[in-house]
Amino acid sequence: MKIGIIGTGWVSGLHLNALKKIEGAEVVAIAGRNESRASELAHSWGAKIYEKPLSMLQNESLEAVFILLPPHLHGDLERACSEHVKGVFIEKPISQSLETTHTINGYFTQAGTIVSVGYMNRYRQSVQKARDLFQQPGNQGILANGWWTTQMPPPRWWRTFDQSGGQFAEQCTHLVDICRYAMGEIVEVSAYATGGFMKEVPDYSVDDAMVVNARFASGALASFSTGCFPLKDNEANPDGGIGLSLSSRNHRIALSKWNLNGTVYSGENGEEIVSTEKDIFLVQNKAFLDAVASNDTSGILSPYEDAMKTLAVTLAANESAHHQNGAPVKVAY
């Protein structure tokens, strides 16, 4: 399968390493404005380098494209991909505008494009375990508590609110998505944000910290806290600043660190450790390429329309924090 890559950031390397492990996957072209980084990524594949993605789409006979770009750069690229390739993989968040995503979804629907979004944690055994437990009769999820307090990512676009949307929309979106996947739809949020502490960082306009409360259609509740501080995954910070606790009447599932190691606590069986995948990008990317090859999308766990709903939750939280003084905001899908 001939594959094109759009984007040369940190996550592009993770995807390319995973693709090397998938039989039949051939990255033939990489498009990105950073020519030296594109050359570095393309070297082991012998892939062609393009400065402009449209030129890549027009000159290569691609079956699948990975769009691995910041959230503010989506729109025209998806339209072009829908016209040139069968399958498109898009990293999260898929945009910073719900209006844009509705337009993009129209392109994909009209073209019949197979689309997968990079919420890779849905494929983890620990998350699947939580979802399976909460689908048992009388054992639905009641309460979730998540936190994502890590180092500030280095790209300049990330520290610009209009480009990244801030940490809740750009990173903590993973925890929001897990909660939706395991516990159902979130219908209302309220949030507070604070800033002014990261004074030494130039061009910094995202929030220093945010707290968000959420209410599910089922009546379940969730709370999230996020922040960007110089914390590393070491003995003084054993959880790596990332964690999520999901509770029902009979179980509590604790997920920790970036790879979301899972522990299930229950009254009957005590404690159960759920192993985590060594390369979750491999699992996710293989599911996408298998769908493109077979025309069977049942193995894709995060389709585009579903990712739109996770985006809607994070944008509603930003609306509450920045424009409604913390007042509740209905999530508009």
KEDO-954659 format. One record per residue (C-alpha): residue in one letter; z, y, x. Coordinates in steps of 0.001 Angstrom, whole numbers, padded with zeros to 6 digits, always signed. Each point is the difference from the previous one (the first is absolute). Layout:
<sites>
aZYX ...
</sites>
This chain:
<sites>
m+000000+000000+000000 k-001107+003312+001510 i+002774+002576-000181 g+000170+003733+000652 i+003166+001948+000803 i+000532+003655-000931 g+002916+001556+001872 t+001493-000415+003461 g+003741+000538-000506 w+002948-002285+000687 v-000535-002149-003074 s-003628-000648+000976 g+001226-001957+003007 l+002185-002194-002220 h-002912-000791-002288 l-002369-000742+002879 n+002523-002337+001635 a+000367-001865-003292 l-003769-000217-000528 k-000353-001714+003391 k+001954-002921-001442 i-002256-000444-003050 e-002884-002405+000500 g-003350+001557-000811 a+001227+003590+000041 e-002225+002190+002189 v+000755+003689+000516 v-003415+001453+000837 a+000697+003740-000273 i+002867+002499+000224 a-000230+003601-001216 g+002425+002696+001109 r+000179+003531+001358 n+002118-001100+002984 e-002785-001425+002152 s+002227-001293+002801 r+002300-001795-002438 a-002991-001422-001895 s-001436-001273+003277 e+003311-001638+000863 l+000200-001766-003369 a-003666-001049+000040 h-000031-001416+003526 s+001221-003544-000650 w-002311-000340-003009 g-003105+001469+001597 a-000161+002200-003090 k-002144+003115-000329 i+001722+003376-000157 y-000826+002661-002554 e+001419+003495-000293 k-000911+000246-003685 p+000820-002795-002473 l-003084+000721-002118 s-002263-000687+002981 m+001759-003329+000481 l-000489-000928-003653 q-003666+000952+000074 n-000873-001725+003277 e+002025-003212-000203 s-000340-002874-002460 l+003684-000307-000821 e+001667-002288-002503 a+003464+001532+000222 v+001501+003286+001174 f+003601+000884+000863 i+000888+003635-000776 l+003016+000701+002227 l+000453+003742-000388 p+002741+002487-000962 p+000457+000499-003755 h-001626+003457-000111 l-003378-001283+001246 h-000925-002199-002960 g-002709+000589-002578 d-003547+000315+001309 l+000444-002951+002349 e+000896-002350-002839 r-003052+001139-001945 a-002246-000684+003006 c+001596-003395+000606 s-000487-000991-003637 e-003733+000635+000493 h-000354-001971+003238 v+002464-002907+000175 k+001347-002786-002165 g+003673+000239+000965 v+002281+002892+000973 f+003517-000152+001408 i+001993+003267-000182 e+003266+000760+001751 k+002783+001497-002069 p+000578+002625-001295 i-003434+000056-001587 s-000014+003796-000485 q+002232+002990-000669 s-001641+000661-003369 l-000003-002190-003087 e-003127+001818-001179 t-001763-001074+003184 t+001043-003617-000465 h-001331-000074-003560 t-003351+001254+001291 i-000001-002570+002798 n+000928-002794-002393 g-003009+000991-002088 y-002268-000462+003040 f+001425-003440+000716 t-000141-001125-003624 q-003613+001082-000417 a-001067-001736+003206 g+002103-003122-000523 t+001643+000498+003393 i+002736-002420+001057 v+002949+002150+001114 s+003332-000775+001624 v+002704+002544+000905 g+002339-000304+002988 y+003300-000770-001709 m+000368-002993+002295 n+003632-000660-000915 r-001055-001540-003310 y-001228-002976+002041 r+003347-000592+001714 q+001922-003128-000974 s+003186+002052-000434 v-001653+002309-002533 q-001685-002897-001765 k+003412-001668-000266 a+001491+003078-001670 r-002897+000240-002439 d+000261-003701-000902 l+003757+000210-000574 f-000268+003104-002179 q-002657-001634-002166 q+002445-002728-001029 p+001260+000401-003590 g+003185+002047-000122 n-000197+000926+003675 q-002038+003202+000036 g+000687+002619+002628 i+002684+002521-000966 l+000614+002168+003064 a-001792+000845+003250 n+001206+002058+002940 g-002381+000838+002834 w+000107+002092+003154 w-002577+000977+002626 t+001540+002142+002735 t-002018-000342+003186 q-001569+001995+002794 m-002629+002562-000948 p-003499-001466+000487 p-001833+001878+002786 p-003334+000989-001668 r-000175+003706-000836 w-001439-000677-003440 w+003158-001945-000863 r+002330+002980+000473 t-002196+002171-002260 f+001046-000364-003633 d-003427+000828-001456 q-001512-002818+002034 s+002595-002789-000090 g+002070+000865-003065 g+003206-000588+001971 q+001896-003159+000803 f+000700-001152-003543 a-003723+000075-000823 e-001261-001238+003378 q+002541-002556+001248 c+002633-000686-002650 t-002928-000692-002326 h+000278-003588+001288 l+003481-000364-001520 v-001099+001619-003257 d-002907-002430-000173 i+002242-003020+000586 c+002276+001142-002820 r-002954+000383-002365 y-001338-003403+001029 a+003330-001783-000488 m+001610+001975-002855 g-002786+001590-002064 e-001240+003511-000647 i+001939+003147+000871 v-000253+002545-002818 e+002163+002927+001155 v+001355+001442+003247 s+002216+002845+001158 a+000285+001162+003589 y+001567+002462+002414 a-001384+000924+003418 t+001412+001944+002922 g-001400+001538+003159 g+000598+002449+002821 f+001730-002424+002369 m-003039-001059+002074 k-000440+003447+001539 e-001235-001245+003357 v-003134-001651-001473 p-003053+002322-000132 d-002123+000189-003162 y+002572-002042-001941 s-000197+000473-003772 v+001115-003358-001423 d+003522-000561-001323 d+002741-000968+002433 a+001547-002216-002667 m-000472-000929-003644 v+001996-001923-002585 v-001731-001427-003075 n+001299-001671-003146 a-002352-002076-002139 r+000071-001611-003433 f-002114-003027-000907 a-001614-000772-003338 s+002388-002968-000258 g+003039+002280+000322 a+000649-001028+003613 l+000875+002673+002565 a-000773+000721+003653 s+001045+002491+002651 f-001766+000828+003257 s+000910+002127+003015 t-002332+001032+002795 g+000216+002012+003176 c-001595+000541+003422 f+002454-000002+002870 p-000049-001370+003578 l+001226-003472-000927 k-001236-003128+001759 d+000382-003675-000825 n+002825-000861+002400 e+003595-001197-000017 a+001242+003305-001379 n-002579-000113-002783 p-000484-003732-000719 d-001957+000399-003230 g-002678+002154+001554 g+000649+002640-002638 i-001859-001959-002680 g+001554-002058-002763 l-000179-000932-003667 s+002510-001723-002249 l-001205-001501-003300 s+002516-001283-002526 s-000051-001991-003239 r+002812-001671-001955 n-000209-003110+002183 h-001448+001096+003337 r-000075+002707+002613 i-002892+000050+002444 a+000578+002010+003178 l-003113+000995+001963 s+000444+001598+003419 k-001975+001557+002844 w-003729+000692+000083 n-000884-003675-000464 l+002394-000265-002977 n+001975-003050+001008 g+001429-001431-003204 t+003405-001330-000991 v+000636-001250-003534 y+003591+000053-001250 s+000966-001922-003140 g+003161-001290-001604 e-001206-003581-000111 n-001681-000566+003345 g+001700+002600+002153 e-002409+001367+002584 e-003657-000847+000693 i-002031+001417+002883 v-003689+000568-000772 s-002229-000115+003063 t-002410+002837+000677 e-003617-000095+001146 k-000833+000691+003652 d-003141+001951-000899 i-000039+001230-003585 f-003239+001911+000700 l-001660-003364+000662 v+001146-001334-003385 q-001082+003153-001833 n-003375+000388+001738 k-000904-003651-000447 a+000709+000251-003729 f-002355+002988-000191 l-002827-001597+002008 d+000337-003246-001966 a-000414+002017-003210 v-003135+001693+001331 a-001461-003331+001109 s+000753-001852-003246 n-000258+002804-002593 d+003461-001137-001144 t+002524+002848+000075 s+002997-002026-001202 g+001398-000168+003538 i+000138+003794+000372 l+003556+001015-000874 s-000519+003786+000135 p-003204+001049-001803 y-000990+003666-000108 e+001041+000688-003593 d+003473-001356+000711 a+000368+002110+003149 m-000767+003042-002146 k+003231-000678-001900 t+002114-000080+003158 l-001585+003297+001052 a+000826+001470-003408 v+003708-000799+000500 t+000181+001680+003417 l-001909+003076-001171 a+002336+000313-002999 a+002963-000034+002391 n-001574+002796+002047 e-000562+001934-003214 s+003659-000379-000986 a+001308+001001+003436 h-002319+002919+000724 h-000880+001462-003379 q+002595-001144-002559 n+003266+000532+001918 g+000843-003681-000239 a-000647-000297-003732 p-001382-003334-001248 v-003779-000375+000028 k-001903-002560-002042 v-002341-002112+002115 a-003569+000703-001136 y-002326-002869+000750 
</sites>
